[in-house]
Amino acid sequence: MKQKHIQHLYWRASFGIDVKQFESLKSTSKKKIVSKLITDSKEFKNLELDLSEFDSIKYKSYKELKDKFTEEELQKLTNKRNRKVRDLNYAWIYRLSEPKSLLREKMTLFWANVFVCRDNDVFFIQDYNNTLRKYALGDFRVFVKQIAKQPSMLKYLNNKQNKKRKPNENFARELMELFTLGVGNYTEQDIQESARAFTGWTHKKNGDFYLQKSQHDFDEKTFFGKTGNFDGDDIIDIILEQKQCARFICDKIYRYFINPKVDKKRLEEITNIFYKDYNISNLMEHIFTSKWFYNDENIGVKIKSPIELLVGIQKVVPVTFDKKQQLNYLQKMMGQTLLYPDNVAGWKGGKSWIDSNTLMFRMKLPSLLLSNAIINLEEKGEFEDSFEKYYKGEKQRNKYLKITKNWEFFDKQNQNLSSKELIDLLILSKLDKDTATFLENLEIKSNRNFCVQLMSIPEYQLC
Amino acid sequence: MERRDFLKQSTLASSLFFVPNFVKAFENVSKSTFKHKKLVIIQLSGGNDGLNTIIPYTNDFYFKNRPKLAIPKNNIIKATDELGFHENLAPLKNLYDQGYLSVINNVGYPNPNRSHFRSTDIWQTASSADEYVTSGWVGRFIEKYGKNPYTGIELDDSLSLIMKGENVNGIATKNPNILFANTNTAYFKKVLEQQTDAHLSEHNLGYLYKTMIEAKSSAKYIYETSKTYKSNLEYPNNPFGKQLKTTAEFINSDLDSKVYYVSMGGFDTHANQVNRQSRLLKTYSESIAVFVNDLKKNDTFKDTLILTFSEFGRRVQQNAAGGTDHGAANNVFLIGENLKKKGFYNDAPNLGNLDSNGDLMHTVDFRTIYATILDKWLQVDDASILNKSFSKLNFI
């Protein structure tokens, strides 16, 4: 396989590839490489924090806790537990740069932006995250049904408040609009009827799904022209019968893994594959082994998401954050904080990652991480249900990032590369003509230095 | 977008991007051709419950549909025989008493979409419900009449669809010093200095270079110009207050920017609405009051129009969680010194005549408000920006 093609595959199926990996794959066939990517992702381990210190409050009711703790103690403990969501965020980012289960981890991140959810309960959001991971390459039908039953999701889209005679339509609407069909492919009546089917869907204190029968509407519903005593699972089955569902997901897959500009013919091709059995793994294998996936028009044309950018840099020069909250800050500045999506529609992606502020910050990121540059930007507040949280914007101006850099890792692999080789390794996009001239005339002090410079041109924003 | 289409569509292409020294060209564009009028747009995002904001306190339907959520008559700041303000809107009522507020009731559009994102897109692009438009109406205004990205400034770190044109976007910034410092990095300067012309070869790469150039020149202008006025009034200490403070500084520094956009989140009140909405309305009205004072002190209030909208109102009937679900038509606020119809522009919502979803029906298309503002306030051809001709209202 050609160098560029291996790089392309590894950027889309993962977060890039280093020289060593790439040397080992050079003489392998495309089919074998893709199959290895999938096989390597069969096994995985859950992302789990050690949360044993919260055992005393885990899944306990307020009443039970009142006997054990004072109001103040309990508040402290709960706050501490909620702050753990941030630790989960860091753990997730570190996981992304690990060399195992590459495709599964990339897909987990993809699905997190399809089945968008947010929760400040670390136990529940960890379960949710691992549900994404578990089904990332599996059966989409089971996946949707499991996601719908996650306690975090039941909370986030108010299905806990969806009750017989007083349906709350939030989940039903977003299920169709954002998770399966897309706007315009269902009616208001479909929303109302399906909301009834999800009434009474709630969870126990420990997070287990539970149907509260007294709140479930067992009567007949009419959904997509079908009439029956449907429950939520039936509704999901009927949604998946619509080819539009396969098309909607494939469209997202196309934009994320192939090209932000969708080729309708190719989209129909992969939709047919997916619609057959909703098997995610087969779909991805089909894409990655297709000849057209490696067409020039698909290579280096995608704007990296902030996480792709960040993790991609870390794969070239591994870094450790001495102050973990600075990792949170970087994500916020670029507009993508894992586990904290802006809203239920998730991150829009593509060009919308880029505006004057984010672009400048992104181009500065390599020197922030690797060359002790100073940050001078203000942290973005969050518009979310609790407006009080939004009020507390910390000021973080003129700060250095406290980071340990593993340049030795970089040296070992890249020390002997020529500048041309280093360009080929780091830049997938076509080079702007004038920028190419600029780079040619640049005095190269060291490969370390040149690496930071290359990562600071607009072309590095693309993969 | 294809390079070819870009070239064809961009009226600025030859004069700005493709000449040597194109970076400088941005700074040399002549001063704006229109007058000093400014427009400040505020989105209460999440779907503010308009019925608990401007309250139809003599309407039986209101109390019947909201046994737990209806605001008791005694807690309302009454304005007319029918309508009153939420008690936390006292500063807004004060503006109303001075004739600086016009409330347009029942604003919406045919076939309302109850999704936050879709409905926000509709409001921001000025499209119909069945039409998908990829540029915002302010973005198109910037592109056609502003020439410079900073004709429109969003007081945030990232740019919303409303500020995006086809080829020229507005600028997002909460702090001009920081924006300037970031665009002024030595290495980026070098990269840009090398450019003899912009090779907009591939759509995303071209977009990146163009964004860099725009950012640099706009940041410089905003930074240098906004230094002339610093507000010394005390705004509420929260991001919304800060955004309005910066907006006042921009306006009072006579920045050649025409439209400012601020979004205030948190209005998606599916559950436990009462306290949450109360706090939000308090934040909103207190900040607006200081903002208006700031402008008045500097004699710029007469040239400023403030428009407040939300992507939709909420369902008339309360839900089981002490909240409300996504609805349709809603009220819109206009604040300024030049209002023709002060107070309530039109009739209170008709709660006895709801649509099939149980939502308020619109009697005013939101685009007639935009058309009016574009035509009568900013004095540009509204139809060319809204892609359609709309009748005008009589509020300014």
Interface residues (C-beta under 8 A of the other chain):
Chain A: N158 Q161 K163 K166 N168 E169 N170 R173 E177 V183 G184 E188 Q192 P260 K261 V301 K302 I303 M333 G335 N343 V344 A345 G350 K351 I354 D355 S356 N357 T358 L359 M360 F361 M363 K364 S367 N376 L377 E378 K380 G381 E382 F383 E384 D385 S386 F387 E388 Y390 Y391 G393 R397 S429 K430 D432 K433 D434 T435 T437 F438 Q453 S456 I457 P458 E459 Q461 L462
Chain B: S45 G46 N113 R114 S115 H116 F117 R118 D130 P149 D156 D157 S158 L159 N169 I171 A172 T173 K174 N175 I178 L179 A181 N182 T183 T185 Y187 F188 K190 V191 Q194 Q195 T196 D197 H199 S201 E202 H203 N204 L205 Y207 L208 Y209 T211 M212 E214 A215 S218 A219 N237 N238 P239 S263 M264 G265 G266 D268 H270 A271 R276 R279 L280 T283 N319 A320 A321 G323 D325 H326 S356 N357
